[in-house]
């Protein structure tokens, strides 16, 4: 497809479903492109959610046409919802998107506190979920 997105980093040519290499890259040439690919994987839910929210704010329901059929409506809604509820200043790039989804229902200050704790203690999403549940019980009780 001529209009599919493509990015070239050194000898690495990234396409939607493949990476092709020109020649035989040296070991040190792999680090940057591989880190880029890993970074994109972690960042893309935020990018998608933020773009959907901004697009809907600007264009309303007609913005939905831009999304096309690439993702399910459920995933688009989930990305947008989490991105809307967890503001950029609360997000921690070292934590998974799932960790952020876990704290999304908390008020902003508690989000920051729980995400900072998860990052400091190296909590996984399940451990964080249990702590968030306890916090919600405490706030409600």
C-alpha positions in Angstrom: 0.0 0.0 0.0 1.5 3.3 -1.0 -0.2 5.4 1.8 0.7 3.1 4.7 2.8 4.7 7.4 6.6 4.0 7.3 9.6 5.2 9.3 13.2 4.7 8.5 15.9 4.6 11.2 19.3 4.0 9.8 19.2 0.6 8.0 15.8 -0.3 9.6 12.6 0.4 7.6 9.5 0.2 9.9 6.2 -0.7 8.3 2.9 -1.5 10.0 3.5 -5.2 10.2 7.2 -5.7 9.6 10.7 -4.3 9.9 13.1 -4.7 7.0 16.8 -4.2 7.2 19.1 -2.9 4.6 22.3 -4.9 4.6 23.7 -6.5 7.7 23.6 -3.8 10.5 26.3 -3.8 13.1 25.3 -4.7 16.7 25.5 -1.0 17.8 23.1 0.0 15.1 20.3 -2.1 16.6 20.0 -0.3 20.0 18.3 2.9 18.9 15.8 1.4 16.5 14.9 -1.4 19.0 14.5 1.1 21.8 12.3 3.2 19.5 10.0 0.2 18.8 9.7 -0.6 22.5 9.0 3.1 23.3 6.3 3.2 20.7 4.6 0.1 22.1 4.4 1.7 25.5 3.5 5.2 24.3 0.9 4.3 21.7 -2.1 3.9 24.0 -1.5 7.4 25.3 -1.0 8.9 21.8 -4.2 7.2 20.6 -6.2 8.3 23.7 -4.9 11.9 23.6 -5.5 12.3 19.9 -9.0 10.8 20.1 -9.9 13.1 23.0 -8.5 16.2 21.3 -10.1 15.3 17.9 -13.5 14.7 19.6 -13.2 18.0 21.4 -12.5 19.8 18.2 -14.8 18.0 15.7 -17.4 16.2 17.8 -18.9 12.9 16.7 -17.7 13.3 13.1 -14.1 12.7 14.3 -15.0 9.0 14.7 -14.7 8.6 11.0 -11.0 9.3 11.2 -10.4 6.3 13.4 -11.7 3.9 10.8 -11.7 0.2 11.5 -8.1 -0.1 12.8 -9.1 -0.7 16.4 -12.2 -2.0 18.0 -14.6 0.7 19.3 -14.1 -0.8 22.8 -10.3 -0.2 22.6 -10.7 3.3 21.2 -13.1 4.1 24.0 -10.8 2.6 26.7 -7.7 4.5 25.4 -9.7 7.7 25.3 -11.2 7.2 28.7 -7.9 6.4 30.5 -6.1 9.3 28.7 -8.9 11.7 29.7 -8.9 10.6 33.4 -5.2 10.3 33.9 -3.7 13.7 32.9 -0.3 13.9 31.3 1.3 15.4 34.4 0.3 12.3 36.4 1.6 9.7 33.9 4.8 7.8 34.6 6.6 6.6 31.5 8.3 3.8 33.5 5.0 2.3 34.4 2.7 0.3 32.1 -0.5 1.6 30.6 -2.3 -1.0 32.7 -1.0 0.5 35.9 -2.4 3.9 34.9 -5.7 2.3 34.0 -5.8 0.9 37.5 -5.6 4.3 39.1 -7.8 6.2 36.6 -10.9 6.2 38.8 -9.0 7.9 41.7 -8.8 11.7 42.1 -5.7 13.3 40.6 -3.7 13.7 43.8 -4.3 10.0 44.7 -3.3 9.0 41.2 0.0 10.7 41.5 0.6 9.2 45.0 -0.2 5.7 43.9 1.8 5.9 40.7 4.8 7.3 42.5 4.6 4.5 45.0 4.2 1.8 42.3 7.3 3.2 40.5 9.3 3.5 43.7 8.5 0.0 45.0 8.4 -1.7 41.6 4.8 -2.8 42.0 3.2 -4.8 39.2 -0.3 -3.9 38.0 -2.0 -6.6 40.2 -0.2 -5.4 43.3 -1.2 -1.8 42.5 -4.8 -2.9 41.8 -5.0 -4.3 45.3 -3.7 -1.1 46.9 -6.1 1.0 44.8 -9.0 -1.2 45.9 -8.0 -0.7 49.5 -7.7 3.0 49.0 -11.2 3.2 47.4 -12.7 1.3 50.3 -11.0 3.7 52.7 -12.3 6.8 50.8 -15.8 5.3 50.6 -15.8 4.1 54.2 
